[in-house]
Amino acid sequence: MLKLYGNPRSRTERCLWMLEETGEPYELVRTSVRTEDLQSAAYLQLNPNARIPTLVDGEIVLWESMAINLYLAQRPGPMHSGSAATLGLARRGRFYDRPNHAGLHRRRIRSRERLGPAAAL
Ligand SMILES: N[C@@H](CCC(=O)N[C@@H](CS)C(=O)NCC(=O)O)C(=O)O
C-alpha cells in the first residue's frame, strides 16, 4: 500500500488531495511539521532533506510534493494523465505556485471549484 509521510497542515495536503482523487488505498504516516521532529535517522533515510511530504511506494521513495503528484498521475487509475497536454497543464500549476501557503490554499479551493479533480495536479 502507498505510504505518505507528512501532516495535512503542510504541503502534504496537495498529495492527500491527489491520493483522495485517485481512490487508491494509502496510509498517512502522520509526522510533525517541526524541523527538529523530522531529523530522526529513519526519516532522514527516506528524505535526506528532512522535509514533508514523502511518498513510499514499495521500493520507490519520492519527495517534493509535486513530483509525488505527477508520479501519482502517471499510475493507472482515474487520475492517469500520461499525455503531454495534461502533464503540461499540471506543470503550469506547479510553476504558478507561490510560497504563501494560506493564499495558495484559498486559490486551490477556488481552482477546485472551477476545474474539478484536474486542479489537484
Ligand atoms: N518543495 C517541497 C517543500 C517541502 C517543505 O518545505 N515542507 C515543509 C512543510 S510545508 C517542511 O517539511 N517543513 C519542515 C522544515 O522546514 O524543517 C515540497 O513541495 O514538497
Ligand as a Chemical Component Dictionary entry (heavy atoms), coordinates in Angstrom:
data_LIG
# 
_chem_comp.id                   LIG 
_chem_comp.type                 NON-POLYMER 
_chem_comp.pdbx_formal_charge   0 
_chem_comp.three_letter_code    LIG 
# 
loop_
_chem_comp_atom.comp_id 
_chem_comp_atom.atom_id 
_chem_comp_atom.alt_atom_id 
_chem_comp_atom.type_symbol 
_chem_comp_atom.charge 
_chem_comp_atom.model_Cartn_x 
_chem_comp_atom.model_Cartn_y 
_chem_comp_atom.model_Cartn_z 
_chem_comp_atom.pdbx_ordinal 
LIG N1  N1  N 0 9.148  21.931 -2.133 1  
LIG C1  C1  C 0 8.867  20.976 -1.068 2  
LIG C2  C2  C 0 8.740  21.735 0.213  3  
LIG C3  C3  C 0 8.698  20.800 1.392  4  
LIG C4  C4  C 0 8.633  21.585 2.685  5  
LIG O1  O1  O 0 9.286  22.626 2.848  6  
LIG N2  N2  N 0 7.812  21.093 3.617  7  
LIG C5  C5  C 0 7.689  21.765 4.890  8  
LIG C6  C6  C 0 6.251  21.688 5.366  9  
LIG S1  S1  S 0 5.176  22.570 4.275  10 
LIG C7  C7  C 0 8.587  21.096 5.902  11 
LIG O2  O2  O 0 8.911  19.927 5.783  12 
LIG N3  N3  N 0 8.985  21.863 6.926  13 
LIG C8  C8  C 0 9.833  21.374 7.969  14 
LIG C9  C9  C 0 11.141 22.087 7.960  15 
LIG O3  O3  O 0 11.288 23.051 7.188  16 
LIG O4  O4  O 0 12.025 21.681 8.698  17 
LIG C10 C10 C 0 7.581  20.227 -1.424 18 
LIG O5  O5  O 0 6.748  20.793 -2.128 19 
LIG O6  O6  O 0 7.440  19.072 -1.003 20 
# 
loop_
_chem_comp_bond.comp_id 
_chem_comp_bond.atom_id_1 
_chem_comp_bond.atom_id_2 
_chem_comp_bond.value_order 
_chem_comp_bond.pdbx_ordinal 
LIG N1  C1  SING 1  
LIG C1  C2  SING 2  
LIG C1  C10 SING 3  
LIG C2  C3  SING 4  
LIG C3  C4  SING 5  
LIG C4  O1  DOUB 6  
LIG C4  N2  SING 7  
LIG N2  C5  SING 8  
LIG C5  C6  SING 9  
LIG C5  C7  SING 10 
LIG C6  S1  SING 11 
LIG C7  O2  DOUB 12 
LIG C7  N3  SING 13 
LIG N3  C8  SING 14 
LIG C8  C9  SING 15 
LIG C9  O3  DOUB 16 
LIG C9  O4  SING 17 
LIG C10 O5  DOUB 18 
LIG C10 O6  SING 19 
# 
